[in-house]
Amino acid sequence: MARILSIDYGSKRVGVAVSDPSAMIAGALATVDTPKIFDFFKEYIAKNQCCKIVVGYPLTLKNEPSEIVPEIDRFITRFKTLFPSIEVIKYDERFTSKLAFDAMLAGGLGKNKRRDKSIIDRVSATIILQNYLEECRNLRL
């Protein structure tokens, strides 16, 4: 079965997560410098079957797009051009970075590791994907 990818897009870095083949569990995959993200995906997708990508789409508390949304929209447009067979899902990512930081704190990560933004990006992408997978499972019940 094909895997599902997820990203937490940022101007500097992109956190990437991937599901297991049965689309039950999300796991952190990588943190990639934003200018290199399409090279990363070209290589990864060439080696792994992927059916969709869940893109964290940040909205404000007023349900309005946050300031990075135009960059994310450009990413999505280019992704669809390069990988037309992979479905793109926009997924509300409000509070994901805070949840990632809290999860790292609860997991006992030291202060220096919690300051490492690349870890937060990967964990955020994993949370986005796990929430999406759980939402899909709940809809099937």
ZAKOL-552394 format. One line per 8 residues: number of its first residue (from 1); for each residue x, y, z of N, C-alpha, C. Coordinates in steps of 0.05 Angstrom, whole numbers, plus 5000, padded with zeros to 4 digits. Layout:
N
NUM	X Y Z X Y Z X Y Z ~ ...
# end
This chain:
141
1	5017 4976 5000 5000 5000 5000 5018 5025 5000 ~ 5008 5046 4988 5024 5071 4986 5024 5086 5012 ~ 5046 5100 5017 5049 5116 5041 5037 5144 5037 ~ 5032 5157 5059 5022 5185 5059 5044 5202 5071 ~ 5051 5224 5057 5070 5243 5067 5056 5266 5081 ~ 5071 5281 5097 5060 5304 5110 5083 5324 5113 ~ 5076 5350 5111 5096 5371 5115 5087 5393 5134 ~ 5105 5403 5148 5102 5428 5163 5120 5448 5149
9	5108 5465 5132 5124 5483 5114 5133 5507 5130 ~ 5158 5515 5126 5168 5540 5137 5186 5554 5117 ~ 5190 5579 5120 5207 5594 5101 5236 5584 5101 ~ 5245 5574 5123 5273 5564 5125 5275 5534 5123 ~ 5257 5520 5136 5258 5491 5137 5230 5479 5133 ~ 5230 5454 5124 5205 5439 5121 5208 5413 5137 ~ 5190 5409 5155 5189 5384 5170 5173 5364 5153 ~ 5183 5339 5151 5170 5319 5135 5165 5294 5152
17	5140 5283 5149 5133 5259 5163 5121 5240 5142 ~ 5120 5214 5149 5109 5194 5130 5094 5173 5146 ~ 5073 5162 5134 5058 5141 5147 5071 5114 5142 ~ 5063 5094 5157 5071 5067 5151 5054 5058 5127 ~ 5061 5036 5114 5046 5028 5090 5016 5024 5094 ~ 5007 5018 5118 4979 5014 5123 4965 5040 5131 ~ 4979 5062 5131 4968 5088 5138 4955 5089 5165 ~ 4968 5076 5184 4958 5076 5212 4975 5094 5230
25	5001 5095 5226 5019 5109 5244 5037 5128 5228 ~ 5040 5152 5239 5057 5172 5227 5084 5172 5241 ~ 5105 5176 5226 5132 5178 5237 5148 5200 5225 ~ 5165 5213 5241 5182 5234 5230 5200 5223 5209 ~ 5204 5238 5188 5222 5229 5166 5247 5247 5164 ~ 5243 5273 5162 5267 5290 5158 5259 5319 5163 ~ 5279 5336 5165 5276 5365 5163 5295 5373 5141 ~ 5283 5388 5122 5297 5395 5097 5297 5425 5094
33	5320 5437 5086 5321 5465 5080 5301 5471 5058 ~ 5285 5491 5061 5263 5497 5042 5272 5498 5013 ~ 5294 5511 5006 5302 5511 4978 5308 5483 4966 ~ 5313 5463 4984 5320 5436 4975 5297 5416 4976 ~ 5273 5426 4983 5251 5407 4988 5242 5391 4963 ~ 5242 5404 4940 5233 5389 4916 5254 5368 4908 ~ 5279 5374 4912 5300 5353 4907 5296 5330 4926 ~ 5290 5336 4951 5284 5314 4970 5261 5297 4961
41	5239 5310 4954 5215 5295 4945 5220 5279 4920 ~ 5235 5290 4901 5241 5275 4876 5255 5249 4883 ~ 5274 5251 4900 5290 5227 4908 5272 5208 4924 ~ 5258 5218 4944 5242 5201 4961 5219 5187 4946 ~ 5205 5202 4930 5182 5191 4915 5191 5172 4893 ~ 5215 5175 4882 5226 5156 4863 5230 5129 4875 ~ 5236 5128 4901 5242 5103 4915 5219 5092 4931 ~ 5198 5108 4936 5176 5100 4954 5149 5107 4941
49	5131 5089 4943 5104 5094 4932 5089 5112 4951 ~ 5080 5135 4941 5065 5154 4958 5039 5161 4943 ~ 5017 5162 4958 4991 5167 4945 4981 5195 4950 ~ 4990 5207 4972 4981 5234 4979 5000 5248 4997 ~ 4998 5275 4998 5013 5291 5016 4994 5309 5031 ~ 4997 5310 5057 4981 5327 5075 4998 5351 5082 ~ 4989 5374 5073 5004 5399 5077 4992 5415 5100 ~ 5008 5420 5121 4999 5437 5143 4992 5464 5132
57	4967 5472 5137 4957 5498 5126 4948 5515 5150 ~ 4965 5534 5157 4961 5550 5181 4939 5572 5178 ~ 4920 5570 5195 4898 5590 5196 4900 5604 5223 ~ 4891 5629 5224 4890 5644 5249 4866 5635 5265 ~ 4863 5646 5289 4840 5639 5306 4814 5649 5294 ~ 4816 5668 5275 4793 5678 5261 4787 5663 5235 ~ 4800 5640 5232 4797 5623 5208 4807 5637 5183 ~ 4825 5655 5185 4837 5669 5162 4865 5658 5157
65	4874 5658 5132 4900 5648 5126 4922 5664 5140 ~ 4942 5650 5151 4964 5664 5163 4983 5676 5142 ~ 5003 5691 5150 5019 5705 5131 5037 5687 5113 ~ 5041 5662 5121 5058 5644 5105 5042 5629 5083 ~ 5015 5631 5085 4998 5616 5066 5005 5621 5037 ~ 5010 5646 5028 5018 5649 4999 5042 5633 4991 ~ 5062 5630 5009 5085 5613 5003 5077 5584 5001 ~ 5059 5576 5019 5050 5548 5019 5034 5542 4994
73	5018 5562 4985 5002 5558 4961 5021 5555 4937 ~ 5043 5570 4936 5063 5567 4914 5075 5540 4915 ~ 5082 5530 4939 5093 5503 4943 5073 5483 4931 ~ 5048 5485 4939 5028 5466 4930 5025 5466 4899 ~ 5025 5489 4887 5023 5491 4858 5046 5477 4845 ~ 5070 5482 4855 5094 5469 4843 5094 5439 4848 ~ 5086 5431 4872 5084 5402 4878 5065 5388 4859 ~ 5042 5400 4855 5022 5387 4837 5033 5385 4808
81	5049 5405 4800 5061 5404 4773 5082 5382 4771 ~ 5098 5379 4792 5119 5359 4791 5109 5330 4797 ~ 5088 5328 4813 5078 5302 4821 5047 5301 4818 ~ 5038 5302 4793 5009 5304 4788 4992 5280 4797 ~ 5005 5257 4802 4990 5234 4810 4986 5232 4841 ~ 4999 5251 4855 4997 5250 4884 4977 5271 4893 ~ 4957 5262 4908 4936 5280 4918 4947 5298 4940 ~ 4939 5323 4939 4948 5343 4959 4924 5350 4977
89	4928 5348 5003 4907 5354 5022 4918 5378 5039 ~ 4902 5399 5041 4909 5421 5059 4896 5414 5086 ~ 4912 5416 5108 4902 5408 5134 4908 5430 5155 ~ 4888 5438 5169 4891 5459 5189 4912 5450 5210 ~ 4933 5467 5213 4955 5460 5231 4957 5478 5255 ~ 4935 5492 5262 4936 5510 5285 4947 5495 5310 ~ 4964 5508 5324 4976 5499 5349 4994 5475 5347 ~ 5001 5466 5323 5018 5443 5319 5045 5447 5331
97	5058 5470 5327 5085 5475 5338 5084 5474 5368 ~ 5064 5485 5380 5061 5485 5409 5057 5456 5419 ~ 5041 5440 5405 5037 5412 5412 5063 5397 5409 ~ 5078 5403 5389 5104 5389 5385 5123 5396 5407 ~ 5125 5421 5415 5142 5429 5437 5134 5415 5463 ~ 5107 5415 5468 5097 5402 5492 5103 5372 5492 ~ 5101 5359 5469 5107 5330 5466 5137 5325 5472 ~ 5154 5343 5462 5182 5340 5467 5189 5343 5496
105	5176 5362 5509 5179 5367 5538 5170 5343 5554 ~ 5147 5332 5547 5136 5309 5561 5153 5284 5556 ~ 5166 5283 5533 5183 5261 5526 5211 5262 5539 ~ 5216 5284 5554 5241 5286 5568 5264 5297 5552 ~ 5259 5309 5529 5281 5320 5513 5294 5343 5529 ~ 5320 5343 5528 5335 5364 5542 5330 5392 5530 ~ 5338 5412 5545 5333 5440 5537 5346 5446 5510 ~ 5371 5437 5506 5384 5443 5480 5370 5430 5456
113	5361 5406 5460 5346 5392 5438 5319 5406 5433 ~ 5306 5415 5454 5280 5429 5450 5284 5455 5435 ~ 5308 5467 5436 5313 5492 5421 5319 5487 5392 ~ 5324 5462 5385 5330 5455 5357 5305 5455 5341 ~ 5302 5476 5325 5277 5480 5309 5272 5458 5289 ~ 5294 5445 5280 5290 5423 5260 5275 5400 5273 ~ 5280 5395 5298 5265 5373 5312 5236 5381 5315 ~ 5231 5406 5322 5203 5416 5325 5189 5413 5298
121	5202 5420 5276 5190 5418 5249 5182 5389 5243 ~ 5200 5370 5248 5194 5341 5243 5171 5332 5260 ~ 5171 5339 5286 5150 5330 5304 5124 5343 5296 ~ 5124 5368 5288 5100 5381 5278 5088 5367 5254 ~ 5105 5360 5235 5095 5345 5211 5083 5318 5219 ~ 5095 5306 5239 5085 5280 5249 5058 5283 5262 ~ 5055 5304 5278 5029 5310 5291 5007 5316 5270 ~ 5014 5332 5250 4995 5338 5229 4986 5312 5216
129	5005 5295 5209 4997 5270 5195 4982 5251 5213 ~ 4990 5248 5238 4976 5230 5256 4947 5240 5260 ~ 4943 5266 5264 4916 5277 5267 4900 5271 5242 ~ 4912 5275 5218 4897 5269 5193 4890 5239 5192 ~ 4908 5222 5198 4902 5193 5197 4880 5185 5216 ~ 4881 5196 5240 4860 5191 5260 4833 5201 5251 ~ 4833 5225 5239 4808 5237 5229 4796 5219 5207 ~ 4813 5209 5189 4804 5191 5168 4792 5165 5180
137	4805 5154 5200 4795 5130 5212 4768 5135 5225 ~ 4765 5157 5239 4740 5164 5252 4717 5167 5232 ~ 4723 5178 5209 4703 5181 5188 4693 5154 5177 ~ 4711 5134 5178 4704 5107 5168 4687 5092 5188 ~ 4688 5099 5213 4673 5084 5234 4644 5087 5232
# end
